[in-house]
Amino acid sequence: MARSFATNGPLLQFSVNGHEAGDEIRADHGPVKLEVVATVESIVPMDAVDLIVNGRSVKRIALGADKFKLQIKEPLELAESAWVALRVHGPGHRLAPNDREVYAHTSPVYVTIGGRPVAAPEDARFFVEQIDILIARMDQRGVFENRAQRDELVRRFREGQDVYRQLAASAATPPGAKIP
């Protein structure tokens, strides 16, 4: 998965400060100034490429007249640890069967600042809620050999929730990323 990307057509070459997908950049303190460099090519038309930080688009780069190739060289500044990736969007096309849109997404380059891991409290809270939903579905539809088996599964789910609650509580606000 390290140097991989998912696609139904577009091809991506991507680096952050010369580091490829799957690599880690370490810095003692932030903010860290970075440069994202990429080449995006496709045999099907593309509309835009998003610069992604921790799962959220921080900049959308629209393709110009040439809908099949784009060169990217973008500055990026991070105050906290984060992961950085690219995502391609495009209209559906007959050469991208079984999909409504053309897409591609790189694996990330990880940026660790001050030895602190990436923290996304809103994501952790999402998983706490999802585990409650899973337990409710399990209680409605689950088939167990006995009550002890069901209780053991719930105990494990609750352990997972505790981990996500700790992540949500210990995380600062989501890392700031800005395009200088």
N, C-alpha and C positions, 0 to 999 in steps of 0.2 A: 504494500500500500504506500510505501514511502514516496516513491517518485511517480506516483500514478495520478490519473485523472479519469473521471467518468465523462462519457460523451456519446452522442448519437450522430456525430458528424464533425464538429469543429475540433481542430488540433491546437494544443496549447504548449508553448515553451514559456517557462515562468521562473523568475528568481527574485529574491529580495536580498539586496546587498551581495549579490553573487551566489547566494545560497539557494539551492533547489528545494522543491517540495520534499518534505520529510526531514529536512535539516532543522537544526536549532541554532539560533543566534542568541548569545548570552551577553548581557551588559550588567555592569555593577549597579548602575542607577539610571533613571530616566530624567528627562525625556530622551528617547533614542530617535535619531534621524535616520530614515531608511530610504532606499530607492527601489521601487518595484519596476522591473523590466520584463516585458513579455512580447511574444509574437503570437498572434491568433490567426489561423488560416482555416478556410472551410471551402468545400465544394458546394455547400448550400448557403444561402444568404443569412447573415447575422444582423441583429439590430443594435446590440449593446453588450458591453463587458462591465461587470461590477467588480470593484475592488472590495473584498470582503474582509472584515476584521471581526473575529469572534462571532461569525455567523450573520453579521449585519453589513449591509452595503454602506460604505462610507463615501463612495464615489461611483457614479455611473458614467461610462465613457461611451458615447454614441458613435457608431460607425458613420463615416462620411459617405461620399459617393461610391467608394469601393466597399461593398457589403461582404466581401470575401476575404479581406486581409486587414489586419490592424497591428500597428507597432505601438507599444505602450512604454512610457518612461515617466513614472509618477513619483513625486516625493511623498513620504508618509512619515508622520511623527507619532510615536507611541509613548504615553506616560506610564503605562503599566504593562505587565506581561499580557501577551495576546497571541493569537494565531492569525495568519494572513493567507488569503487564497484569492483566486479569480473565478468568476462565474460568467458564462456566455449565455445570452438570450437571443432567440431568433424566431421568426414565424414558422409555422409548420411547412413541411416540404415533402414531396413524394419520395425523395431520396433518404428521408429520415422516417421510415415506416413505423407504425404503431405508436407514434408520439404526436401530441398536438403541437409541440413546439420543438425547435432546435435548441440544444443545450450542451454545455460542457461545464465541468467544475473540477478544479485542481485539488489535490491534497494540499494541506497547509505547510507553510514555513512557520515554525514556532519561534517566538521571541520571548525570552525569559529575562526579566529585569529584576535585579536585586535578589535573585534566587527564589522569587515568589511565583507560584504556579498561576496559570490563567484562572480567573474567578468570574463566574457569571451567576450571581444570586437568583436572577429571575428564572434561569434555566433549572437551577436546583429546586426552586419552589414548584415549577411545572411538574417535575418528577415526583415530588411529594404528593401532589394532587393526583397524578396518574396512578400511583400505587394504590391510593384509596379506591379509585375507579376499578382497578384490577381485582382488588379484594372483593368489592361488591359483585362484580361479574362472576368471580369464582364461587361466591356464596350462592348466587342464583343458578349457575349452570354446572358447577363442579361436581364430580363424582369421586368419592373418596372411599378407601377401604374401611376407614373408621374416623372418629372425631379427632384422634391424636394426629393423624396424617394431615388433616385440614389445619389444625392448630399449628403444626410445625411449619407449614407453608406460610401461614399468616405471620408467624414469628420471624421468618426470614424476610418477608416483605417489610415488616416493621424495622428490622435491622437496616435494610436499605434506606428506608425513609429517614432513619436517624442520621445516616451518613449524609444524605442530601440536606437535611436540616442544619447540620453542622457546617456544610459548605455554604449554605445561604447565610448563616449567621456570621461566619468568619470572613466572608468576602466583602471587600469594599465595593463602592459603586463600580459599574462596568468600566473597563479600561477605556481611557480617552484616546481617540485616534483622530488626527486631523491632517488635512492636506494643506501643507504650508503654502 
